[in-house]
Amino acid sequence: MRMRPTLSWTPTEDLRPGSTDPEPVAEALSAGGVLVLSGAGISTESGIPDYRGEGGSLRRHTPMTYQEFTASAQARRRYWARSHLGWRTFGRARPNAGHRAVTAFGRHGLLSGVITQNVDGLHQAAGSEDVVELHGSLDRVVCLSCGASGSRRDLARRLEEVNAGFEPVAARLNPDGDADLNDAQVGDFRVVPCAQCGGVLKPDVVFFGETVPPRRVERCRELVDGATSLLVLGSSLTVMSGLRFVRQAAQAGKPVLIVNRDPTRGDRHAVTRLTLPLGTALTALAARLDVPVDADEAP
């Protein structure tokens, strides 16, 4: 039987309680050289749910794995039907106060870099530069046969053309960009092949059960080495792809600070976990440090 990837985490030790005192985070930002590691929790205020928080999608939804996607044409049909519908909402999501605050910190010279576990592109949309997308981005697709990459918007147009009238009502959107649809709603949804070689198209994201590209991991390790401290924003750190950088920072004696309402798998390595809502906390920290944050602009 194929093992499922680690999707949840239960504390096996007594962890220090969270704090509402922002001073340790403010001090780290004041010193500069902070590396941000963000997770799904920073995007919830943009209307994209997280995996594991209160009401998180893992309570009702198991994400597609790489093994399922590559092994089954029916699994790919189900994935692309759900993802195509979800993209209509996901692609319109806008950066929130948390993303704009991170951009402001970077613009003010307080950050050494940003690593995000998210695939929504909202850090870049807010103006952050040189963001390392650890798990890739949903706005790109790649062919598993020839390696050609393309725009998700172009793929959406092609899928619209061959699935005229596909208008099911989804129960909800998930953090990986797909929408909850049952088999009847998926129906005979048609998947389009790579326009160059006819191969299988996959979103340019790291699925559960898939390995993060080694060069990307090495780039993140270099960023941790060069940082003064590590600030984790909205990640439960359940999966090793993010937790390894927390462990690396802690082993190097660099302070790890976490902003997350719920306990995380990295709490034992952190000097503090701030339990305030991300948008509120980061905006308040920016004001405290006299860092101007761009106002939200209507679309």
KEFI-778339 format. One line per field, with one value per residue: residue number from 1; y, z, x of N, C-alpha, C, CB in turn. Coordinates in pm, whole numbers, padded with zeros to 5 digits. Glycine has a CB too. Layout:
pos	c(NUM ...) .
nyy	c(Y ...) .
nzz	c(Z ...) .
nxx	c(X ...) .
cayy	c(Y ...) .
cazz	c(Z ...) .
caxx	c(X ...) .
cyy	c(Y ...) .
czz	c(Z ...) .
cxx	c(X ...) .
cbyy	c(Y ...) .
cbzz	c(Z ...) .
cbxx	c(X ...) .
This chain:
pos	c(1 2 3 4 5 6 7 8 9 10 11 12 13 14 15 16 17 18 19 20 21 22 23 24 25 26 27 28 29 30 31 32 33 34 35 36 37 38 39 40 41 42 43 44 45 46 47 48 49 50 51 52 53 54 55 56 57 58 59 60 61 62 63 64 65 66 67 68 69 70 71 72 73 74 75 76 77 78 79 80 81 82 83 84 85 86 87 88 89 90 91 92 93 94 95 96 97 98 99 100 101 102 103 104 105 106 107 108 109 110 111 112 113 114 115 116 117 118 119 120 121 122 123 124 125 126 127 128 129 130 131 132 133 134 135 136 137 138 139 140 141 142 143 144 145 146 147 148 149 150 151 152 153 154 155 156 157 158 159 160 161 162 163 164 165 166 167 168 169 170 171 172 173 174 175 176 177 178 179 180 181 182 183 184 185 186 187 188 189 190 191 192 193 194 195 196 197 198 199 200 201 202 203 204 205 206 207 208 209 210 211 212 213 214 215 216 217 218 219 220 221 222 223 224 225 226 227 228 229 230 231 232 233 234 235 236 237 238 239 240 241 242 243 244 245 246 247 248 249 250 251 252 253 254 255 256 257 258 259 260 261 262 263 264 265 266 267 268 269 270 271 272 273 274 275 276 277 278 279 280 281 282 283 284 285 286 287 288 289 290 291 292 293 294 295 296 297 298 299) .
nyy	c(-00120 00222 00479 00762 01112 01313 01484 01595 01696 01619 01749 01605 01670 01898 02224 02563 02818 03028 03380 03721 03934 04152 04236 04078 04010 04263 04358 04184 04251 04518 04489 04400 04203 03988 03682 03586 03325 03209 03074 02908 03042 03317 03396 03365 03585 03688 03544 03285 02967 02802 02500 02369 02520 02657 02540 02458 02316 02048 01916 01823 01760 01590 01658 01630 01387 01353 01099 00993 01173 01133 00865 00812 00875 00944 01058 01285 01413 01469 01633 01855 01952 02042 02219 02399 02524 02631 02809 03032 03181 03177 03294 03556 03650 03887 04062 04087 04277 04160 04060 04305 04433 04271 04326 04598 04586 04466 04659 04857 04770 04576 04306 04000 03832 03643 03346 03146 02909 02905 02894 03096 03343 03589 03739 03848 03991 04187 04334 04239 04139 03903 03663 03339 03071 02808 02584 02618 02769 02837 02980 02893 02627 02301 02067 01722 01556 01687 01903 02165 02490 02695 02951 02972 03110 03097 02823 02805 02939 02760 02537 02639 02662 02396 02298 02412 02558 02444 02485 02423 02448 02505 02364 02474 02651 02538 02545 02466 02555 02422 02337 02211 01948 01699 01365 01354 01621 01671 01510 01460 01616 01767 01724 01908 01850 01900 02168 02155 01894 01712 01590 01519 01772 01954 02145 02390 02322 02186 01888 01713 01449 01477 01579 01871 02069 02016 02232 02450 02407 02427 02695 02812 02723 02865 03122 03105 03067 03316 03490 03694 03633 03418 03454 03316 03301 03228 02947 02604 02438 02167 01994 01866 02021 02292 02295 02208 02432 02590 02427 02433 02705 02727 02547 02681 02883 03103 03330 03208 03312 03300 03368 03274 03151 02898 02619 02508 02280 02367 02503 02432 02510 02781 03121 03267 03253 03433 03499 03653 03770 03758 03976 04191 04183 04220 04466 04630 04598 04717 04983 05037 05031 05241 05204 05261 05127 05018 05125 04936 04887 04939 04696) .
nzz	c(00000 -00086 00091 00246 00221 00490 00647 00873 01213 01548 01864 02064 02292 02570 02485 02487 02576 02342 02266 02312 02294 02096 02100 02081 01805 01689 01772 01634 01367 01369 01390 01139 00843 00837 00749 00585 00614 00472 00506 00435 00605 00584 00369 00415 00475 00230 00122 00061 00180 00458 00523 00774 00992 01198 01060 00845 00523 00525 00698 00553 00302 00095 -00049 -00394 -00481 -00615 -00712 -00760 -00956 -01175 -01232 -01311 -01554 -01504 -01251 -01319 -01481 -01291 -01121 -01291 -01363 -01117 -01046 -01258 -01224 -00968 -01021 -01130 -00916 -00748 -00907 -00902 -00652 -00410 -00273 00083 00396 00538 00339 00218 00427 00459 00215 00259 00474 00341 00146 00311 00390 00588 00559 00456 00267 00114 00154 00034 00106 -00029 -00323 -00453 -00550 -00425 -00266 -00455 -00606 -00426 -00435 -00343 -00406 -00570 -00455 -00325 -00442 -00285 -00328 -00591 -00841 -00910 -01136 -01352 -01591 -01664 -01895 -01857 -02028 -02234 -02099 -02149 -02053 -01960 -01959 -01706 -01752 -02028 -02053 -01915 -02093 -02310 -02191 -02138 -02397 -02483 -02302 -02301 -02133 -01889 -01579 -01293 -00949 -00691 -00367 -00201 -00193 -00207 -00052 -00237 -00471 -00601 -00642 -00448 -00587 -00677 -00825 -01014 -01082 -01197 -01421 -01771 -01813 -02017 -02067 -02178 -02387 -02385 -02593 -02753 -02763 -02708 -02465 -02109 -01909 -01618 -01323 -01234 -00971 -00654 -00576 -00302 -00180 -00373 -00461 -00363 -00593 -00595 -00636 -00570 -00301 -00208 -00260 -00075 00161 00149 00184 00447 00577 00534 00676 00958 01138 01151 01041 01073 00910 00941 00902 00970 00975 00938 00731 00611 00420 00484 00757 00778 00734 00954 01151 01060 01095 01375 01464 01385 01563 01515 01585 01585 01502 01530 01382 01434 01490 01595 01763 01632 01443 01466 01703 01924 01853 01850 01967 02031 01984 01824 01871 01740 01485 01152 00958 01123 01319 01168 01043 01268 01369 01164 01189 01443 01395 01233 00957 00646 00504 00205 00102 00056 -00273 -00473 -00708) .
nxx	c(00085 00057 00216 00072 00162 00300 00052 -00047 00019 00089 00155 00410 00529 00564 00506 00618 00383 00204 00261 00155 00314 00483 00744 00994 00990 00984 01233 01404 01346 01428 01701 01764 01845 01667 01526 01239 01006 00729 00393 00078 -00096 -00055 -00198 -00467 -00624 -00660 -00855 -00788 -00795 -00624 -00430 -00428 -00522 -00789 -01079 -00936 -00842 -00761 -00921 -01128 -01045 -00819 -00517 -00413 -00170 00163 00214 -00043 -00134 00040 -00001 -00264 -00505 -00768 -00747 -00602 -00789 -00985 -00835 -00768 -01020 -01121 -00918 -00922 -01169 -01126 -00919 -01036 -01120 -00894 -00697 -00774 -00722 -00606 -00320 -00289 -00290 -00080 00097 00162 00292 00521 00645 00697 00880 01094 01152 01239 01481 01508 01495 01655 01570 01297 01130 00876 00623 00395 00183 00064 00155 00125 00300 00477 00292 00233 00459 00704 01040 01259 01163 01174 01007 00924 00761 00688 00469 00128 00065 00199 00256 00385 00525 00535 00666 00827 00923 00857 00749 00469 00212 -00034 -00265 -00292 -00335 -00578 -00745 -00742 -00860 -01112 -01210 -01244 -01419 -01674 -01945 -01896 -01975 -01993 -02100 -01890 -01823 -01630 -01311 -00970 -00638 -00447 -00541 -00747 -01097 -01369 -01526 -01764 -01766 -01971 -01999 -01753 -01771 -01742 -01520 -01274 -00929 -00648 -00359 00003 00095 00314 00429 00233 00229 00175 00040 00126 00064 00308 00404 00505 00380 00216 00412 00602 00935 01111 01290 01641 01829 01678 01629 01891 01942 01771 01887 02126 02026 01933 02178 02291 02132 02032 01833 01540 01215 00910 00606 00279 00288 00246 00458 00453 00534 00846 00975 00967 01027 01291 01451 01404 01517 01780 01847 01819 02014 02237 02244 02087 01824 01491 01174 00827 00515 00206 -00115 -00175 -00008 00310 00514 00767 00798 00957 01207 01199 01235 01019 00661 00431 00095 -00092 -00329 -00207 -00212 -00287 -00083 00159 00115 00095 00354 00501 00413 00511 00784 00811 00777 00656 00360 00217 -00109 -00409 -00513 -00792 -00911) .
cayy	c(00000 00343 00563 00901 01206 01368 01596 01650 01684 01630 01767 01493 01727 02023 02339 02688 02879 03143 03510 03836 04041 04159 04296 04001 04022 04400 04369 04113 04332 04638 04452 04374 04071 03887 03598 03547 03198 03222 02960 02934 03131 03458 03424 03343 03713 03715 03455 03152 02897 02728 02356 02306 02605 02638 02535 02425 02225 01908 01854 01768 01749 01537 01710 01538 01354 01338 00961 00979 01254 01073 00726 00793 00977 00988 01149 01412 01478 01522 01745 01973 02007 02115 02329 02498 02602 02706 02915 03152 03258 03183 03387 03693 03685 04006 04066 04149 04362 04087 04062 04441 04463 04203 04408 04722 04553 04445 04788 04938 04712 04497 04164 03946 03754 03583 03212 03117 02776 02925 02887 03193 03460 03713 03822 03925 04085 04298 04411 04178 04097 03790 03567 03199 02996 02675 02482 02657 02866 02791 03056 02830 02484 02239 01938 01615 01484 01766 02005 02301 02560 02790 03033 02913 03181 03039 02692 02827 02972 02636 02452 02700 02635 02257 02263 02514 02526 02385 02587 02367 02531 02436 02381 02563 02655 02482 02622 02427 02619 02351 02355 02084 01899 01553 01301 01390 01756 01661 01459 01423 01729 01733 01776 01935 01810 01999 02216 02131 01752 01627 01524 01551 01899 01956 02278 02397 02324 02061 01817 01627 01328 01513 01638 02006 02065 02034 02364 02545 02383 02481 02842 02846 02700 02978 03237 03085 03091 03459 03569 03720 03559 03360 03490 03226 03367 03154 02808 02505 02368 02023 01919 01889 02117 02419 02274 02190 02561 02628 02350 02484 02833 02704 02481 02783 02983 03219 03331 03173 03375 03248 03433 03174 03139 02763 02562 02458 02176 02432 02584 02397 02578 02925 03203 03312 03236 03540 03437 03752 03755 03803 04110 04285 04183 04276 04608 04696 04600 04819 05114 05048 05053 05357 05155 05285 05013 05064 05103 04846 04960 04867 04642) .
cazz	c(00000 -00094 00209 00222 00277 00620 00630 01002 01317 01683 01957 02153 02404 02620 02418 02556 02521 02254 02330 02241 02304 01968 02116 02022 01660 01657 01790 01524 01246 01386 01367 00997 00802 00869 00639 00604 00561 00486 00475 00389 00695 00549 00257 00449 00470 00088 00080 00029 00309 00485 00531 00905 01095 01225 00933 00740 00422 00549 00774 00463 00167 00083 -00174 -00493 -00470 -00741 -00758 -00816 -01076 -01286 -01257 -01350 -01639 -01437 -01144 -01382 -01521 -01169 -01073 -01376 -01353 -00991 -01048 -01356 -01160 -00859 -01073 -01156 -00791 -00701 -00990 -00874 -00513 -00399 -00152 00200 00477 00574 00223 00197 00533 00425 00109 00319 00548 00244 00085 00413 00414 00710 00525 00368 00163 00140 00104 00059 00076 -00099 -00469 -00500 -00610 -00364 -00222 -00571 -00642 -00331 -00465 -00295 -00515 -00545 -00367 -00360 -00432 -00249 -00387 -00724 -00857 -00989 -01259 -01458 -01612 -01725 -01958 -01797 -02132 -02300 -02007 -02187 -01954 -02019 -01871 -01661 -01816 -02161 -02035 -01879 -02216 -02388 -02122 -02160 -02534 -02502 -02199 -02302 -02049 -01762 -01478 -01167 -00829 -00596 -00226 -00142 -00255 -00124 -00062 -00355 -00587 -00661 -00580 -00411 -00680 -00673 -00955 -01108 -01130 -01287 -01544 -01878 -01833 -02110 -02037 -02300 -02377 -02417 -02729 -02830 -02788 -02678 -02338 -01993 -01844 -01472 -01270 -01195 -00826 -00591 -00515 -00189 -00226 -00472 -00402 -00402 -00672 -00508 -00647 -00497 -00159 -00179 -00256 00054 00265 00142 00244 00593 00620 00529 00754 01101 01209 01064 01082 01010 00907 00897 00862 01078 00965 00947 00634 00626 00323 00553 00890 00773 00741 01094 01220 01018 01163 01519 01485 01363 01668 01469 01645 01505 01556 01457 01399 01396 01600 01652 01780 01510 01461 01490 01825 02016 01806 01841 02088 02061 01884 01841 01836 01685 01342 01077 00903 01235 01383 01082 01026 01393 01376 01070 01251 01557 01342 01143 00821 00576 00430 00100 00125 -00040 -00388 -00533 -00839) .
caxx	c(00000 00135 00202 00034 00258 00263 -00041 -00084 00121 00037 00267 00440 00603 00509 00563 00589 00262 00223 00271 00098 00413 00553 00876 01104 00985 01023 01378 01470 01332 01510 01841 01782 01893 01567 01476 01099 00955 00583 00309 -00059 -00168 -00045 -00289 -00608 -00695 -00687 -00963 -00737 -00790 -00502 -00448 -00438 -00579 -00932 -01150 -00841 -00898 -00729 -01029 -01230 -00990 -00684 -00462 -00361 -00028 00234 00199 -00177 -00145 00115 -00041 -00403 -00567 -00890 -00704 -00566 -00915 -01047 -00754 -00776 -01156 -01129 -00822 -00968 -01274 -01067 -00832 -01115 -01118 -00756 -00622 -00817 -00690 -00523 -00239 -00352 -00203 00041 00188 00211 00388 00646 00705 00748 01001 01200 01184 01305 01612 01510 01492 01759 01504 01166 01099 00735 00572 00269 00190 -00034 00219 00077 00413 00523 00187 00241 00579 00828 01127 01349 01098 01196 00882 00971 00674 00649 00362 00015 00044 00278 00237 00503 00500 00614 00739 00933 00974 00816 00667 00376 00130 -00160 -00377 -00308 -00398 -00718 -00816 -00758 -00958 -01244 -01252 -01286 -01516 -01779 -02060 -01853 -02004 -02043 -02087 -01802 -01855 -01530 -01179 -00865 -00513 -00369 -00601 -00859 -01228 -01431 -01627 -01782 -01742 -02077 -01970 -01638 -01830 -01650 -01428 -01167 -00796 -00573 -00219 00106 00078 00436 00460 00118 00250 00091 00068 00114 00096 00448 00407 00548 00268 00246 00478 00702 01055 01148 01414 01759 01892 01593 01658 02024 01929 01709 01989 02218 01958 01936 02316 02322 02037 02056 01728 01437 01080 00814 00476 00162 00316 00246 00586 00427 00613 00990 01026 00988 01084 01437 01519 01395 01619 01911 01870 01837 02143 02341 02233 02012 01691 01373 01055 00712 00385 00106 -00211 -00172 00125 00372 00615 00896 00795 01065 01328 01172 01246 00883 00556 00333 -00033 -00185 -00356 -00090 -00227 -00286 00049 00263 00086 00133 00500 00548 00388 00603 00918 00801 00793 00530 00303 00126 -00251 -00472 -00569 -00905 -00875) .
cyy	c(00124 00431 00703 00994 01258 01491 01660 01624 01705 01644 01645 01540 01854 02139 02465 02752 02996 03273 03615 03955 04046 04204 04212 04010 04161 04418 04301 04196 04458 04609 04427 04233 03958 03813 03556 03412 03200 03095 03004 03035 03277 03496 03406 03472 03760 03623 03316 03076 02830 02580 02311 02393 02573 02645 02501 02315 02079 01838 01786 01728 01695 01582 01599 01512 01340 01199 00938 01051 01187 00935 00711 00909 01030 01084 01284 01486 01543 01645 01870 02033 02094 02238 02438 02586 02689 02823 03044 03243 03282 03289 03532 03738 03802 04002 04134 04229 04293 04086 04201 04481 04397 04281 04534 04697 04534 04575 04876 04879 04625 04347 04125 03863 03703 03447 03189 02973 02784 02925 02993 03320 03592 03800 03910 04028 04207 04382 04354 04125 03978 03692 03426 03123 02849 02566 02520 02756 02813 02868 03005 02683 02430 02104 01834 01536 01565 01877 02146 02362 02662 02861 02960 02982 03130 02902 02709 02860 02847 02545 02508 02662 02494 02211 02372 02469 02461 02492 02526 02465 02453 02463 02481 02554 02600 02557 02587 02473 02542 02373 02218 02052 01749 01496 01339 01529 01757 01610 01416 01541 01684 01801 01798 01896 01928 02039 02185 01983 01658 01553 01573 01682 01889 02099 02279 02418 02188 01998 01747 01497 01352 01584 01779 01999 02098 02173 02470 02531 02444 02633 02886 02827 02815 03102 03226 03115 03240 03547 03589 03643 03510 03391 03407 03286 03272 03014 02719 02428 02216 01943 01961 01995 02255 02403 02263 02323 02620 02556 02399 02614 02813 02641 02578 02893 03109 03217 03295 03233 03335 03333 03336 03153 03005 02717 02507 02352 02235 02509 02556 02466 02731 02997 03258 03270 03338 03490 03535 03724 03821 03946 04215 04298 04253 04425 04686 04704 04705 04958 05139 05083 05171 05318 05175 05164 05067 05034 05006 04929 04875 04817 04725) .
czz	c(00000 00028 00168 00279 00411 00601 00763 01103 01452 01779 02046 02274 02449 02553 02496 02494 02429 02332 02247 02245 02175 01980 02057 01869 01616 01669 01675 01395 01253 01355 01220 00969 00828 00741 00673 00540 00581 00445 00444 00476 00660 00439 00292 00442 00327 00033 00040 00161 00330 00495 00670 01014 01118 01094 00816 00649 00449 00635 00683 00327 00173 -00050 -00266 -00467 -00609 -00800 -00821 -00950 -01195 -01324 -01322 -01434 -01574 -01323 -01202 -01429 -01400 -01119 -01158 -01377 -01229 -00992 -01145 -01296 -01049 -00906 -01098 -01034 -00746 -00776 -00968 -00732 -00511 -00271 -00038 00279 00516 00461 00204 00304 00505 00315 00166 00399 00453 00181 00181 00453 00537 00684 00440 00256 00208 00075 00132 00022 -00007 -00250 -00533 -00561 -00544 -00306 -00338 -00613 -00550 -00352 -00412 -00414 -00472 -00443 -00416 -00336 -00410 -00319 -00526 -00725 -00949 -01119 -01375 -01470 -01682 -01784 -01898 -01900 -02188 -02213 -02042 -02077 -02024 -01914 -01832 -01726 -01958 -02153 -02001 -02002 -02299 -02324 -02138 -02298 -02551 -02398 -02186 -02217 -01917 -01653 -01348 -01052 -00727 -00453 -00162 -00221 -00156 -00146 -00183 -00484 -00650 -00581 -00551 -00508 -00661 -00814 -01058 -01166 -01225 -01423 -01646 -01914 -01919 -02069 -02167 -02280 -02400 -02563 -02816 -02862 -02760 -02546 -02228 -01929 -01694 -01426 -01219 -01044 -00776 -00523 -00386 -00243 -00331 -00402 -00453 -00480 -00586 -00517 -00573 -00346 -00122 -00173 -00123 00169 00267 00206 00396 00647 00628 00614 00897 01186 01107 01121 01004 01022 00854 00846 00984 01083 00977 00852 00640 00532 00385 00686 00886 00784 00882 01174 01186 01091 01311 01547 01467 01468 01626 01531 01544 01575 01468 01487 01344 01514 01671 01674 01648 01544 01488 01620 01918 01977 01814 01974 02127 01949 01915 01788 01779 01537 01260 01025 01012 01295 01297 01056 01150 01408 01282 01128 01365 01512 01245 00999 00748 00492 00327 00137 00021 -00150 -00447 -00671 -00951) .
cxx	c(00088 00107 00162 00141 00207 00176 -00079 00027 00055 00154 00284 00519 00533 00582 00529 00465 00297 00219 00197 00192 00495 00699 00989 01107 01028 01175 01454 01463 01419 01656 01870 01830 01797 01525 01334 01073 00804 00511 00167 -00132 -00159 -00144 -00436 -00688 -00717 -00795 -00918 -00723 -00656 -00533 -00491 -00497 -00726 -01008 -01060 -00892 -00866 -00833 -01131 -01173 -00848 -00626 -00415 -00213 00032 00213 00062 -00188 -00078 00065 -00177 -00457 -00694 -00855 -00667 -00689 -00981 -00969 -00778 -00917 -01168 -01039 -00864 -01077 -01216 -00984 -00909 -01121 -00975 -00677 -00661 -00782 -00591 -00440 -00314 -00248 -00074 00142 00247 00311 00523 00719 00767 00875 01119 01245 01264 01441 01623 01519 01613 01699 01369 01160 00952 00703 00444 00290 00102 00025 00184 00189 00463 00420 00187 00366 00709 00908 01212 01292 01130 01066 00918 00892 00625 00535 00252 -00004 00130 00239 00360 00463 00592 00694 00855 00989 00935 00730 00579 00295 00002 -00278 -00400 -00375 -00546 -00802 -00842 -00862 -01099 -01297 -01306 -01388 -01622 -01897 -02024 -01866 -02057 -02023 -02006 -01845 -01759 -01401 -01077 -00734 -00428 -00436 -00714 -00986 -01288 -01544 -01642 -01766 -01847 -02051 -01851 -01683 -01725 -01559 -01310 -01037 -00721 -00426 -00124 00093 00200 00458 00344 00130 00155 00135 00041 00136 00240 00460 00454 00427 00313 00305 00584 00818 01077 01279 01536 01822 01810 01617 01792 02021 01869 01808 02090 02156 01956 02076 02347 02234 02084 01957 01627 01301 00980 00675 00368 00189 00312 00377 00570 00514 00759 01043 01049 01059 01236 01512 01512 01503 01759 01944 01899 01973 02260 02335 02161 01872 01582 01252 00937 00588 00281 00013 -00201 -00029 00178 00477 00754 00904 00913 01196 01317 01193 01109 00789 00448 00199 -00135 -00214 -00245 -00101 -00218 -00146 00154 00240 00125 00285 00558 00529 00486 00745 00923 00832 00661 00487 00206 -00019 -00303 -00535 -00680 -00865 -00934) .
cbyy	c(00001 00420 00566 00932 01322 01402 01549 01589 01787 01507 01893 01385 01755 02031 02349 02784 02927 03144 03551 03874 04020 04251 04319 03856 03991 04500 04308 03974 04371 04693 04329 04473 04042 03952 03474 03654 03073 03339 02861 02806 03113 03490 03336 03282 03819 03699 03514 03160 02793 02779 02286 02261 02751 02744 02665 02385 02263 01896 01958 01870 01886 01381 01804 01594 01224 01365 00864 01033 01392 01066 00649 00776 00919 00867 01090 01388 01375 01413 01708 01937 01893 02025 02277 02429 02509 02617 02869 03114 03186 03047 03353 03705 03563 04133 04139 04042 04408 03945 04017 04539 04416 04058 04444 04784 04425 04349 04860 04949 04819 04525 04129 03861 03639 03674 03102 03213 02698 03056 02748 03231 03467 03680 03734 03832 04017 04245 04545 04064 04213 03840 03590 03136 03014 02656 02456 02537 02998 02800 03202 02844 02456 02221 01947 01521 01447 01826 01996 02300 02629 02719 03166 02921 03333 03027 02612 02941 03075 02562 02439 02855 02657 02166 02242 02546 02436 02331 02687 02234 02572 02478 02247 02529 02800 02333 02600 02276 02642 02201 02438 02088 01934 01516 01151 01387 01849 01567 01562 01375 01786 01771 01679 02085 01699 01942 02366 02184 01712 01529 01544 01437 02011 01858 02318 02511 02361 02085 01714 01600 01234 01603 01552 02101 02163 01932 02403 02521 02231 02436 02893 02760 02566 03007 03248 02940 03023 03504 03502 03870 03648 03207 03641 03083 03494 03229 02797 02409 02419 01994 01940 01761 02129 02488 02148 02119 02659 02596 02202 02505 02925 02614 02365 02843 03019 03221 03468 03017 03530 03100 03575 03038 03159 02664 02451 02574 02085 02525 02559 02246 02537 02949 03318 03466 03090 03669 03371 03894 03818 03710 04123 04240 04040 04200 04629 04621 04462 04807 05123 04917 04929 05468 05005 05408 04912 04997 05237 04755 04991 04958 04498) .
cbzz	c(00123 -00224 00289 00285 00180 00703 00559 01052 01294 01719 02042 02078 02365 02774 02273 02549 02634 02145 02349 02300 02427 01876 02261 02063 01607 01750 01924 01501 01225 01527 01448 00940 00870 00936 00615 00546 00631 00403 00588 00384 00831 00504 00142 00587 00549 00007 -00032 -00048 00317 00615 00494 00947 01058 01326 00907 00800 00286 00614 00862 00443 00095 00095 -00145 -00636 -00388 -00722 -00640 -00719 -01053 -01252 -01129 -01227 -01777 -01384 -01067 -01501 -01587 -01059 -01073 -01518 -01349 -00873 -01084 -01484 -01104 -00775 -01201 -01200 -00682 -00715 -01133 -00895 -00437 -00404 -00179 00289 00601 00612 00096 00196 00669 00379 00002 00410 00632 00136 00042 00537 00425 00791 00452 00449 00121 00088 00171 -00019 00206 -00056 -00517 -00388 -00752 -00255 -00169 -00689 -00638 -00187 -00413 -00194 -00561 -00498 -00362 -00277 -00561 -00099 -00297 -00803 -00913 -00907 -01235 -01431 -01695 -01620 -02112 -01721 -02245 -02427 -02000 -02321 -01848 -02116 -01939 -01508 -01818 -02231 -01924 -01775 -02298 -02401 -01974 -02147 -02629 -02498 -02064 -02446 -02124 -01770 -01533 -01135 -00772 -00617 -00153 00006 -00299 -00152 00061 -00358 -00687 -00673 -00671 -00265 -00827 -00614 -00938 -01038 -01013 -01227 -01605 -02003 -01697 -02253 -01944 -02340 -02478 -02388 -02729 -02754 -02703 -02786 -02294 -01888 -01905 -01404 -01157 -01271 -00767 -00490 -00614 -00102 -00279 -00584 -00432 -00278 -00789 -00543 -00794 -00530 -00129 -00285 -00373 00078 00242 -00004 00190 00630 00526 00390 00753 01131 01316 01048 01062 01076 00822 00792 00790 01061 01073 00919 00492 00603 00205 00574 00952 00645 00640 01151 01186 00866 01146 01574 01389 01225 01716 01314 01706 01489 01563 01493 01325 01353 01549 01561 01886 01430 01338 01378 01899 02019 01664 01791 02067 02081 01885 01766 01958 01701 01306 00963 00830 01343 01413 00951 00994 01512 01342 00936 01302 01637 01274 01189 00819 00486 00527 -00034 00120 00028 -00495 -00543 -00853) .
cbxx	c(-00096 00105 00333 -00103 00284 00388 -00166 -00218 00235 -00050 00246 00518 00750 00521 00513 00710 00170 00119 00418 -00039 00505 00481 00903 01093 00844 00951 01420 01405 01185 01497 01876 01879 02020 01443 01567 01003 01022 00532 00309 -00137 -00118 00097 -00255 -00621 -00618 -00559 -01036 -00601 -00900 -00434 -00319 -00305 -00562 -00984 -01217 -00709 -00847 -00593 -01099 -01340 -00992 -00684 -00348 -00382 -00008 00383 00221 -00282 -00084 00261 -00039 -00489 -00599 -00970 -00584 -00471 -01010 -01052 -00605 -00734 -01261 -01093 -00684 -01021 -01384 -00985 -00764 -01257 -01197 -00689 -00641 -00966 -00630 -00609 -00106 -00417 -00276 00006 00113 00094 00334 00619 00601 00641 00979 01155 01055 01215 01710 01387 01363 01858 01591 01052 01189 00645 00546 00203 00148 -00121 00182 -00022 00529 00555 00050 00239 00564 00798 01216 01484 00944 01314 00793 00964 00556 00611 00417 -00112 00073 00431 00108 00617 00520 00523 00645 00880 01119 00740 00756 00284 00097 -00171 -00349 -00173 -00326 -00730 -00737 -00623 -00922 -01236 -01137 -01164 -01446 -01824 -02152 -01706 -02104 -01971 -02227 -01656 -01849 -01506 -01142 -00847 -00432 -00350 -00500 -00827 -01322 -01484 -01591 -01921 -01739 -02215 -01945 -01529 -01920 -01727 -01378 -01206 -00718 -00584 -00189 00249 00052 00555 00577 00100 00391 00095 -00016 00216 -00004 00520 00268 00664 00208 00119 00378 00641 01177 01161 01406 01862 01908 01443 01658 02125 01842 01584 02061 02255 01815 01893 02414 02314 01900 02047 01658 01457 01053 00819 00481 00094 00454 00129 00681 00281 00557 01064 00932 00856 01026 01477 01457 01254 01606 01914 01749 01725 02158 02326 02367 02003 01662 01359 01069 00686 00378 00174 -00350 -00246 00123 00435 00620 00926 00667 01085 01359 01031 01346 00879 00497 00378 -00092 -00128 -00494 -00065 -00358 -00385 00093 00269 -00064 00072 00557 00474 00243 00604 00969 00897 00837 00543 00233 00160 -00329 -00579 -00458 -01031 -00921) .
